[in-house]
Amino acid sequence: MGRPDGIRVKNEVPMYYLIPQFMTERHDAMNMVTVDIPVEPLRHYMNAQRKEGRHISHMALVMTAYTHLVGEFPSLNRFVVNKRIYQHKDFKVSLVVLRPGSSANENAMSKLAFTPEDTVFDVQRKIDEYVEKNAAGAEVNANGMDKVMRVLISMGPLVNFAGWVLRFGDRHGLLPQALLNVSPFHASVLFTNLASIRTNHIYHHVYDFGTTSVAIAMGNMRDVARRGKDGAVEVVRCIPMGVVMDERIASGHYFALAFARLKEMLAHPECLEKPADTSHPVY
């Protein structure tokens, strides 16, 4: 049976069809790595844009780079459900926003849709619109997932049964498109910017429920010692990103190539003003 949110992958090497038989859950296949992004090129670019009257955030730059990365490395946009490999039909990013004036536990969690054609200006505009929409009071501005969760909570003792129905439907591709559209668990990647609450980066788990295969958590800036071209050790100010990946969707070598390309794009953020080059995708 097909899924409304994914296309079955059928032309992969045999190993990728066998791995889900032994690592049946997403948490069982988690690999973790820290990717340090030098901040100086980003600051230089952001300051130049500010002089032109444009506000560009670190988050927008990183999200644009990752969106373009998926256009060049489409296997990053895969997911495994019920031991089968699928390709997402679109690219959506789950985000968490803390509403101003709310308690520490009152967040808005939703998702945004991007395409490889989006430039950094498109991404920044979509982020700004999303934050503005979710910044009002929870009662006034509840998003789709807020409403779904409230319905589930109102079911009282039946919430366990409802949870089972949702998990069963997810495993067998039976969830309605309307629910998939609002579910933050059904996305290509989870992004959280912990630096916005002055917190260090973490390795955020990937959910077993849903289709999100990669989680990225940005944290407080830190100094990283590196060896320069002349052999001398230099200290570079970086944005650390804790990345958690489902290794069933791609090889370690593939992930390494992809994140090296991500760092290359962020070292030259002006390249993000153009759509991604998807003419030669890497599989």
Stockholm file with secondary structure:
# STOCKHOLM 1.0

chainA/1-283         MGRPDGIRVKNEVPMYYLIPQFMTERHDAMNMVTVDIPVEPLRHYMNAQRKEGRHISHMALVMTAYTHLVGEFPSLNRFVVNKRIYQHKDFKVSLVVLRPGSSANENAMSKLAFTPEDTVFDVQRKIDEYVEKNAAGAEVNANGMDKVMRVLISMGPLVNFAGWVLRFGDRHGLLPQALLNVSPFHASVLFTNLASIRTNHIYHHVYDFGTTSVAIAMGNMRDVARRGKDGAVEVVRCIPMGVVMDERIASGHYFALAFARLKEMLAHPECLEKPADTSHPVY
#=GR chainA/1-283 SS CCBTTEEECCSSCHHHHHHHHHSCSGGGGEEEEEEEEESHHHHHHHHHHHHTTCCCCHHHHHHHHHHHHHHHSGGGGEEEETTEEEEESSEEEEEEEECTTSCTTCEEEEEEEECTTCCHHHHHHHHHHHHHHHSSCTTTSCCHHHHHHHHHHHTGGGHHHHHHHHHHHHHTTCSCHHHHHHCTTSSSEEEEEGGGGTCCCCCCCCCSSSSCCEEEEECCCEEEEEECTTSCEEEEEEEEEEEEEETTSSCHHHHHHHHHHHHHHHHSGGGGGSCCCCSSCCC
#=GC SS_cons         CCBTTEEECCSSCHHHHHHHHHSCSGGGGEEEEEEEEESHHHHHHHHHHHHTTCCCCHHHHHHHHHHHHHHHSGGGGEEEETTEEEEESSEEEEEEEECTTSCTTCEEEEEEEECTTCCHHHHHHHHHHHHHHHSSCTTTSCCHHHHHHHHHHHTGGGHHHHHHHHHHHHHTTCSCHHHHHHCTTSSSEEEEEGGGGTCCCCCCCCCSSSSCCEEEEECCCEEEEEECTTSCEEEEEEEEEEEEEETTSSCHHHHHHHHHHHHHHHHSGGGGGSCCCCSSCCC
//
